[in-house]
Amino acid sequence: MIGETLVQQDERLMREALIEAQRAGEAGEVPVGAVIAINGRVIARGHNLTETLCDVTAHAEMMAITAAASYLGGKYLPQCTLYVTVEPCAMCAGALGWSQIGRIVYGTADPRRGFSRLCAPGETPLHPRTIVSEGVLADECRNLMQSFFKRRR
């Protein structure tokens, strides 16, 4: 949107990722959603499809990366920002590194499988130029995950 601050843009686009996460949850998938944007405009969306596709690699980030690369006609995404409701796992972080994505914004940390917890200090599978921002709409993202798992137990 014209005139919005980076904080406002991050919140607006994280809300789009939350919509994707809700779609995943409604389909019985772990509710993780992602969108990829350029200059504040969404070019790709994705949510977890691991159960639907019987594919352990069908994470929200992977779906969004594939859609963005298709949209742009190339595999590198340095001008893009990924908005994802939960911190990417090591697999997704590796794919994001290979895509050379410019920025990653995530909502809530993943203390069990998040890439930052699995990497040695100062080491990451991300591209060296990738900027990471965390905690955008963290409460909403965390609450969505917690309520999903409470219902499943």
N, C-alpha and C positions, 0 to 999 in steps of 0.2 A: 504494500500500500504506500502511496505517496505520503511523505512526511512522517512515517512511523520510525521510531528509534529501533536500534538493533534488538533491544530487550523486547519491545512490542512485537517485532517481527518474529523473534524466537518463540514467544508465547503463542502467537497466532498459528505458526506452523507446527508447533508441538501439539496444539489442539487438533490439527489435521491428522497428526500421527496417532493421537488418542482415538480418533474416529476409526482409524484402521485397526487399532488394538481392540476396540469394542466389536468390530466385525469378526475378528479372529475369535474372541471369546464366545460370541453368539454361535459360532460354528463348532464350538468344542475345542478350539485350539488355545494354546497358552496365549493370553492377550498381549501380544507385542505388535506394535504398529510402527511403520516408518514411511516417511516421505522424503523425497529429494527435491531440492529447489535450487534455482539459479536466480539471483537478484530478487529473492522473495516470492518467486513464482514457482509453484509446484509443477515439476515435469514428470514425476514418477511416484507411485505409491506401492506399498506392499504390506502384508501382514503374514503372520505365521501360517504356513500351510503344511506343516510336517505330517499331521495326521491325515489330512485330506489327500495329499499326494503320496503318502507312505514314503517320505523322503526326509531323512534327517538333516539334509542341507537346505531345506525349504524354509529358512528363517526369514523374518520380515526384511532384514537388511539385504539379504541375497536377492529376494524378489525385487526390491527397489533398485538395487544396483543393476540387475539385468534389464529392468524396464528403462532406467535412465540411459544406459549404454545404447539400447535399441533406439530410444528417442533421439539421442545425439548422433548416432551413427558411428560411435567409437567407444573404446573400452576405458579410456581415461577420463576422469571426472574432476580435474583440479579446480574448476570454476563452480563446483557444486557444493551444497551443504546437505548433509544427511541429518534429519530429525528422527530420533528413535526413542520410544518410550522407556526402554530399559538398556542399560549399558551393553554394548555388543560383547559377544563371547569371543574367544580366541579365533575360532574359525572365521567369523564375520569380520573381525578386526584384520585378519590376514587378507581377506578379499578386499576390504576397504583400503588396505595398504597397496595392494596391487592395482587398484583403481585410481590411486593417487588422489583420492577425494580431498577437497580443499579444507573442509570443516566438518566436524561431527558434533552434534548437540544431542545429549541424551537426558532423559528425565531422572530416572532413579538408578542408583548403583545396583549391581548384581554381586553381592558379597561371595557367592559361591562360584559362579562361572564367568564373571566379568573379566575382560581382558586385562584390566589394570591390576587385578589381584593375582593374575597368573604370570605376570611379567616381572623380571628382575628390575630393581630400581634403575631408571634411566634407559631401559630397553622396552621397545614396543614394536609390534608388527606393523604399525601405521607408517605411512610415508613421513619422512622427516619434516615436511612442510605442513602436514595436517594439523589444524588447530582443533583442540577438543574443549568443549564447554559442557559442564554437567549441572544437574540440579534444576533444569527448567521444568516448571510444573511438577516437581518431584513428588509432592503429596498426592496429586491426582494419579500420576503414573503408578506409584507404589500402592495406593488404595485399590486401583483396578486389579493389579496382580494379587494382592492379598485377598480381596473378595472372591476372585476366581478360585483360588486354592482352598478357601474356607468352604465354598459350595461343593467342591470335589471331595472333601474329606468326610 
